[in-house]
Amino acid sequence: MPFGVIQTNTITMKKALILLIVACFCTTAFAQSKKNTKTTDISIPGYCCKGLNATIENTLAYERGVVEWTLHQDKKSVTVVYKEGKTTPEKIEKALAANGVRTANEKPNPRAIEKLPKCCQPAARGEASCGKM
């Protein structure tokens, strides 16, 4: 058997072993990412219309510990899956309020309200709903 064939097989075996090790680490990391997660529903009485969706989604996307979320426009709420040791529902609500979103337990930052779409500003202040749903 020529020397080149043995070397090629050795390299292929090394690559296969490396891929197997990487696959094991990825599987373990994915399994642990679902550990210690909790789900909470956050009421958003200040939800006015789809104009607020981007603000809510951007806030949750950058909030540490938030894994995923589902926005329920008809219920004026958001279901959030988060890592238990990284954040709490209270911190998530404070982050939303800091970006102008009125939640059941937090008043929005007045400066952040001014950055919301015009139709959403009265609802964020608690004045009235815009009726655009």
Secondary structure as GFF3:
##gff-version 3
##sequence-region A 1 133
A	DSSP	alpha_helix	3	33	.	.	.	ID=ss1
A	DSSP	beta_strand	37	43	.	.	.	ID=ss2
A	DSSP	three_ten_helix	50	52	.	.	.	ID=ss3
A	DSSP	alpha_helix	53	62	.	.	.	ID=ss4
A	DSSP	beta_strand	66	72	.	.	.	ID=ss5
A	DSSP	beta_strand	77	83	.	.	.	ID=ss6
A	DSSP	alpha_helix	89	98	.	.	.	ID=ss7
A	DSSP	alpha_helix	110	113	.	.	.	ID=ss8
A	DSSP	three_ten_helix	118	120	.	.	.	ID=ss9
A	DSSP	alpha_helix	121	125	.	.	.	ID=ss10
###
